Structure formats: structure tokens, C-alpha cells
Amino acid sequence: MKNKILVTGGDGIFASILKNENKSLNLIFKSKKECNILKLKSIENCVKKTKPNIIIHAAGLSRPMNIHKKNISKSIDLNIIGTANIVKICVKYNIKLIYFSTGYVYEGKKGNYSENDAVKPFNNYALSKLGGECAVSMYKNSLILRITMTKKPFLYNKAYTNIKSNFMFHGDLVKILPKIINRKGILNVGGKSQSVYSFAKKSNPKVKKIKAKKKNNLPLNQTMNLSKLKKIIG
């Protein structure tokens, strides 16, 4: 019997790609209306109806990044309180939980961050995702994925030459998801360590170079150590 997997945020960008490109997982997608993460009863009703073994919690607030500064309440509600609600239901029904966090929880200065390194988020988005991590970490039947991913092709017409990261596309995560889904704990997930510009130009050849300035206070080395991931996926 295949695991039955409920995906929250079923009408989001990642979910739409997962629907189209998944070839092996038994997935049930639920939209915000069908599974409102701000309402415990809504989550519970959804779980009773679908009876999943695993929940992939992909719902939440991400872009635009500045919304987490402009609307702190919304960020807290969707990324912290909503995630805590999902954890409560997973505990009640003994469901494995997979939480989509971000590589931005690391400070982003020295690079090559391992899963055991201290976290120090550099923006409100990362703080909100770390808040969700705190709730998920209390529940041992869980997997936290610290992911650095974006939509394909690269969306912007400029990319930083002096910021290093592990960007990957949503489709890249879809491919490796079946190999990591049974793991527990925390796992860094991303692509090759390189400048944002080097990553961007492969899918958007017209992208222009730009340098992050000191006054913007952006961390220049956001790379993660992917040794653990590489051992798992081979």
C-alpha cells in the first residue's frame, strides 16, 4: 500500500508543479478553502475525510518578501499559527508531517551551513518559517526541509553576482521528494552552490548582472551543506 499524502496549499505554485510532474506519490491536494490552516476544525475535517498517512505542509505565505514586513500579522498567522495548527492535528491522528521551511533560517554570512549549525534568520520571512519549525520540531514524527527554490524560468531580469546560494527549481524538488519522504529530522535541500546570477542565466539567458550593495545588508553567502541530502538521493 502506498502512503496516502495530503498536500496543503493545493492551489499554490509548488502544488501545481507537483500535480503535473509527480509520477510515483499518492497525493491528495487541498486548497485553502478545503483545508483552512487557520481553523483547526477545517484541518481536522479534511484529515477525517482523506485519512492520510503523511501531510506535506506546503501552505503558507512566501512572496513577495516585503509582505512579511508590511503585514506582520498575516505572516505570523499563515506561517507560524497555521503550521502549529497542522502540528496539533498530526499529533492527534499520528500523521507524519513534512514541513517546507527555508534555507534563509541560516545567517547567510559564512556559507556551507549544516543542519546542526545555529540558525539566525536574516529577514521576517525566515523568522516566520523558523517559528513554524519550532512547532514542527516538538513532534518527532516529522521532517523539516530547509529549501532554497524558485520558479522556472528565473523570474527576474537581474541577478546578483556576489550572492551565493543553493537555488533549485520546484521541479527539481519534485524529482527527489520520493527519496526523502520517509526521513525524519531536518534536511537541507537545494542545488549546486553558486552565485544567483550563475544559476539564473541557465534558464534566463537575458538576465543582467547586479551587485548587492552593503547598504542593503543582504547576506552574501547563503549556501548550505548538502552532504546529508546527497547521501540519501545517491
C-alpha positions in Angstrom: 0.0 0.0 0.0 1.3 3.4 -1.0 1.3 6.2 1.6 -1.7 8.5 1.1 -0.3 12.0 1.2 -2.3 15.1 1.8 -0.8 18.3 0.4 -1.8 21.6 2.0 -1.7 24.7 -0.2 -3.1 22.6 -3.0 -3.7 25.7 -5.2 -0.2 27.1 -4.8 2.7 27.3 -7.2 4.6 24.3 -5.9 1.5 22.1 -5.7 0.6 22.9 -9.3 4.0 21.7 -10.4 3.8 18.7 -8.1 0.5 17.7 -9.7 1.9 17.9 -13.2 5.3 16.3 -12.6 4.8 13.7 -9.9 4.9 10.1 -11.2 5.1 8.0 -8.1 3.5 9.5 -5.0 -0.2 9.0 -4.0 -1.2 12.7 -3.5 -4.3 14.5 -2.4 -4.3 18.2 -3.0 -6.4 20.5 -0.8 -6.9 24.2 -1.4 -7.2 26.9 1.2 -11.0 26.7 1.1 -10.9 22.9 1.6 -8.3 22.9 4.3 -8.0 26.3 6.1 -4.9 26.1 8.2 -6.1 28.9 10.4 -9.1 26.7 11.5 -8.4 23.5 13.5 -11.8 22.2 12.6 -11.2 22.7 8.9 -7.9 20.8 9.1 -9.5 18.0 11.2 -12.4 17.6 8.8 -10.0 17.4 5.9 -8.0 14.7 7.7 -11.0 12.7 8.6 -12.3 12.7 5.0 -8.9 11.9 3.3 -7.3 9.7 6.0 -3.7 10.5 5.0 -0.6 8.8 6.4 1.5 11.8 5.6 0.9 15.6 5.3 3.1 17.7 3.2 2.6 21.2 4.6 3.3 23.5 1.6 0.7 26.1 2.5 1.8 29.5 3.8 2.9 33.0 2.9 6.1 33.4 0.9 6.4 36.1 -1.9 6.6 39.0 -2.2 9.2 39.0 0.5 8.4 42.5 1.7 4.9 41.4 2.7 6.4 39.9 5.8 7.5 43.4 6.9 4.4 45.2 5.7 1.9 42.7 7.1 3.5 41.0 10.1 0.1 39.7 11.4 -0.6 37.9 8.1 2.9 36.4 8.2 2.5 35.2 11.8 -1.0 33.8 11.1 -0.1 31.8 8.0 3.5 30.7 8.7 3.5 30.2 12.5 0.0 29.8 13.8 -1.2 27.9 10.7 1.8 25.5 11.0 1.2 25.0 14.7 -2.4 24.0 13.9 -1.2 21.4 11.4 1.2 20.0 14.0 -1.7 19.7 16.6 -3.8 17.6 14.1 -0.8 15.5 13.1 -0.2 14.7 16.8 -3.8 13.9 17.4 -4.1 11.4 14.5 -0.4 10.2 14.4 0.2 11.5 10.9 3.8 12.0 9.6 4.4 15.7 8.9 6.7 17.1 6.2 7.2 20.9 6.6 8.6 23.2 3.9 10.9 25.7 5.6 13.7 27.7 4.1 17.5 27.9 3.9 17.1 31.6 4.9 16.9 30.5 8.5 20.7 30.5 8.5 22.6 33.8 9.0 24.0 33.7 5.4 27.5 35.0 6.1 29.9 32.1 6.2 28.1 29.7 4.0 28.2 25.9 3.9 25.7 25.7 6.8 24.9 22.2 8.0 21.7 21.1 9.6 23.4 21.2 13.0 24.5 24.8 12.7 22.9 27.6 14.7 20.1 29.5 13.0 19.8 33.3 12.7 17.2 34.4 10.2 18.1 37.5 8.2 14.5 38.6 7.3 11.0 38.4 8.6 10.1 35.7 6.1 12.8 33.4 7.5 11.7 34.3 11.1 8.2 33.2 10.3 9.3 29.9 8.8 11.6 29.3 11.8 8.5 29.9 14.0 6.8 27.1 12.2 9.9 24.9 12.6 9.7 25.4 16.4 6.2 23.8 16.4 7.2 21.0 14.0 10.3 20.2 16.0 8.2 19.4 19.0 6.7 16.5 17.1 9.2 13.7 16.4 7.2 12.1 13.6 8.2 14.9 11.3 10.7 16.1 8.6 11.7 19.7 8.2 13.0 20.6 4.7 15.2 23.7 4.6 14.7 24.5 0.9 16.1 27.2 -1.4 13.9 27.0 -4.5 12.3 29.3 -7.1 10.0 29.1 -10.1 11.4 28.2 -13.6 12.5 30.1 -15.6 14.2 32.6 -13.3 11.6 35.3 -12.8 13.7 38.5 -12.6 15.6 40.4 -15.2 18.6 41.0 -12.9 20.5 38.6 -10.6 23.2 39.1 -8.0 26.8 38.1 -9.0 28.1 38.4 -5.4 25.5 36.5 -3.5 26.0 32.7 -3.3 23.1 30.3 -2.8 21.8 26.8 -3.5 18.8 27.7 -5.6 16.9 24.9 -7.3 13.6 24.9 -9.2 10.3 23.5 -7.9 10.6 20.6 -10.4 13.9 19.6 -9.0 12.4 19.1 -5.6 9.5 17.1 -7.1 12.1 14.6 -8.6 13.8 13.9 -5.3 10.8 14.1 -3.0 10.0 10.3 -3.2 13.6 9.6 -2.0 13.4 11.8 1.1 9.8 11.5 2.2 10.4 8.7 4.7 13.2 10.6 6.6 12.8 12.4 9.8 14.5 15.4 11.4 16.0 18.3 9.5 17.3 18.2 5.9 18.9 20.9 3.8 17.6 20.8 0.2 18.9 22.7 -2.7 21.1 22.7 -5.8 24.7 23.5 -6.6 26.4 26.2 -4.6 26.9 29.2 -7.0 26.1 32.8 -7.5 22.5 33.7 -8.0 23.5 35.1 -11.4 25.1 31.8 -12.5 22.0 29.9 -11.5 19.7 32.4 -13.2 21.4 32.6 -16.6 20.9 28.9 -17.3 17.1 29.4 -17.6 17.1 33.1 -18.4 20.0 33.9 -20.8 19.0 37.5 -20.9 19.3 38.1 -17.2 21.6 41.0 -16.3 24.3 41.2 -13.6 23.7 43.2 -10.5 25.8 43.5 -7.3 24.3 43.6 -3.8 25.4 46.7 -2.0 26.5 46.9 1.6 23.7 49.4 2.5 21.1 46.7 1.5 22.6 44.5 4.2 22.0 41.2 2.3 23.9 38.2 3.5 26.4 37.2 0.7 27.0 33.5 1.4 23.7 31.7 1.9 25.0 28.3 0.8 24.1 25.1 2.7 26.0 21.9 3.2 24.1 19.3 1.2 26.1 16.2 2.2 23.2 14.6 4.1 20.9 15.1 1.1 23.5 13.7 -1.4 23.9 10.5 0.7 20.1 9.9 0.7 19.5 10.5 -3.0 22.7 9.0 -4.2 
